[in-house]
Amino acid sequence: MTHDLKVDTSVKGIILLTLPISLARLVPELNFLFNAIFLGHLGTKELAYAALTGVYYLIFAAMGYGLSNAILSMISRQAGENNRINIINTLRHGYIVAALLAGLATGITFLD
């Protein structure tokens, strides 16, 4: 039994596809906002630390976002060819690359 890998292009399908992505982008922004509100009451030095860590987070988030877009485009091409084995292999290799990148970024963070 094989299922078609095509995306549902109805309004409901698009909303179901984009809702988790939108919520994932909303959570860090709310985090930055609440950090600024609460740390602003402690002092300017603490607020500056929050701003620096926010920029640091955005750098690593942009790296992860670019990697996920590259992997997604490769998986989409394989889905268009209806090639399930290569989708699984691409996802597995993408996971390995992301784990290595996360390990490297964590190591750089602790060395800094």
N, C-alpha and C positions, 0 to 999 in steps of 0.2 A: 504494500500500500504506500504510494508516494503522494505527497501533497505538493501543490504548486507553491513555489517560493515567491510569487508576485505579491506586491504590497497592495493593500486595500486603499484605494484613492478616494473613498467617500469622505464626507466631512467627519463622520464619526471615526473612521479609521485614521485620519490625519490627526485628529485631536487625541486619540488614544496613543498615537505614536509620539506626539510632541509634548504631551503633558508631563511625563517623567523627566524629560530633558529640561523643560521650563522650571520645574520644581528643583532640579539639581542646580540650576543657575541661580535660583532665588535664595537658597539656604546660605551660601557664603556671603551674599550681599547683606542679608539680615544679620549674620554674624559680625561683619564689619561695622554695621550700624550700631548694634548693641554694645560692641567693644568700645566704640567711640563715645557712646553715651555714658557708660559706666566708668571707663577709665579717664574720661575728661574731668570727672569729679575728683580724681586722685591728684592730678597735676599734669603739667605740660610734658614732663619727661615720660611719664607712663603713657600718655596719649601718643607721643612720638614713637615709643616702642610698639604700640599697637599698629600705627601706620606702617612702620618698617616691616613688621611681620605680615601685614596684609599684602604689601607689595611682593614680599618673598613668596607668599602663598600663591599670588597671581602668576608669578613666573613659572612655578612648578605646575600650576593648573593649566597654563597655556601649553606647556610641553606635553602634558597628558592629553589635552584636547586635540593637539595636532597629531599625536600618535594614534589616538582613537579614530580620528577622521581618516587617516591613511589606511588603517586596518579596515574600517567600515567600507571604504571605496573598493578595497581588494575583495572583501567578502561580497559586496554588491555585484561586482563583476562575475564572481563565481556563482552567485544566485541567479543571475541572468542567464548563465550557461546551464543552470540546473545541475550543478556539480557539487553534491553534498560532501564528498570526501575531501575535496580541496577547501571547502568552507571550514570543515573541522580542523584541517591542518593549518590553515591561515589563522584561525582563532587560537589554536594552540601555540603557534609561533609568536603571535602577537602578545599572548599572555606572558611568554618567556621574556620577550623584549621589554615589556612593561615592568615585569618583576625585576629584571636586571637594572633598568633605569631607576626604579624606585629604590633599589638597594644602593646604587651609586649616589643618588641624591641624598639618601639618609646618611651615607658615609661622609659625604661632603659637608652636610649639616653638622654632624658631630665633630668633624675636624676643625670646623670654623670657629 
